[in-house]
Amino acid sequence: MPKSVLVQDFGHGPIPAHRHQNPDGTPGGWVAASAVVHPTCIIHATATVAPGCILGEGCRLGALCRLGEGCRLGEGCSLGEWCSLGAGC
């Protein structure tokens, strides 16, 4: 399924983004076009991944998670509901 590129505002004005498709086919959260997300990641539909983020294999983001610009999550990292990581974490 091709990714739909739209414009999303992650806090610094609108930028290209798309909805992540979870491994089970369900729609995930908004991911900035410049972010790198491993295809095995599960991102809740209400979570967001800002520009420059990198998510390793098997990462999970819970409901309303917010990753700031440039965050890096290693393999198997899991963040629960309402987690927020600032830029560069």
C-alpha positions as CSV (number, residue, x, y, z in Angstrom):
1,M,0.0,0.0,0.0
2,P,1.6,3.4,-1.0
3,K,2.1,6.0,1.7
4,S,-0.1,9.1,1.4
5,V,2.1,12.2,1.8
6,L,0.3,15.0,3.5
7,V,1.3,18.0,5.5
8,Q,1.4,17.8,9.3
9,D,2.4,20.4,11.9
10,F,4.8,18.9,14.5
11,G,5.2,22.3,16.3
12,H,7.4,24.2,13.9
13,G,5.0,24.7,10.9
14,P,3.7,22.3,8.3
15,I,6.0,19.6,6.8
16,P,5.5,16.5,4.6
17,A,4.3,13.5,6.6
18,H,2.4,10.2,6.2
19,R,0.5,7.8,8.4
20,H,2.6,4.8,9.4
21,Q,1.2,1.4,8.5
22,N,1.6,-1.0,11.4
23,P,2.8,-4.6,10.6
24,D,-0.8,-5.9,11.1
25,G,-2.1,-3.5,8.4
26,T,-3.8,-1.1,10.8
27,P,-3.2,2.7,10.4
28,G,-0.6,4.1,12.7
29,G,0.3,7.6,13.8
30,W,1.7,10.5,11.8
31,V,5.4,10.3,10.9
32,A,7.4,13.1,9.4
33,A,8.7,12.3,5.9
34,S,12.3,12.7,7.1
35,A,11.9,10.2,9.9
36,V,13.2,6.6,9.5
37,V,10.9,4.0,11.0
38,H,11.6,0.3,10.8
39,P,8.6,-1.5,9.2
40,T,8.2,-3.7,12.3
41,C,7.4,-0.7,14.5
42,I,3.9,-0.4,16.0
43,I,2.8,3.2,16.3
44,H,-0.6,4.0,17.9
45,A,-2.9,6.0,15.6
46,T,-2.7,9.0,17.9
47,A,1.1,9.1,18.3
48,T,3.4,11.4,16.3
49,V,7.0,11.1,15.1
50,A,8.7,14.4,14.3
51,P,11.4,15.1,11.6
52,G,14.7,13.4,11.8
53,C,13.6,10.6,14.3
54,I,15.0,7.1,13.9
55,L,13.0,4.1,15.3
56,G,14.7,0.7,15.4
57,E,13.3,-2.7,14.8
58,G,10.2,-3.6,16.9
59,C,9.7,-0.2,18.6
60,R,6.2,0.5,20.0
61,L,4.6,3.9,20.7
62,G,1.5,4.0,22.8
63,A,-1.5,6.3,22.5
64,L,-0.7,10.1,22.4
65,C,3.1,9.5,22.4
66,R,5.1,12.5,21.0
67,L,8.6,12.1,19.7
68,G,10.4,15.5,19.3
69,E,12.7,16.3,16.4
70,G,15.8,14.0,16.1
71,C,14.8,11.4,18.7
72,R,16.4,7.9,18.3
73,L,14.8,4.8,19.8
74,G,16.8,1.6,19.7
75,E,15.6,-1.9,18.8
76,G,12.7,-3.1,20.9
77,C,12.1,0.2,22.7
78,S,8.6,0.7,24.0
79,L,6.9,3.9,25.2
80,G,3.5,3.8,26.9
81,E,0.6,6.1,26.7
82,W,1.1,9.9,27.0
83,C,4.9,9.7,26.7
84,S,6.7,12.7,25.3
85,L,10.4,13.0,24.4
86,G,11.9,16.3,23.5
87,A,14.1,17.2,20.6
88,G,17.3,15.2,20.3
89,C,16.5,12.5,22.9
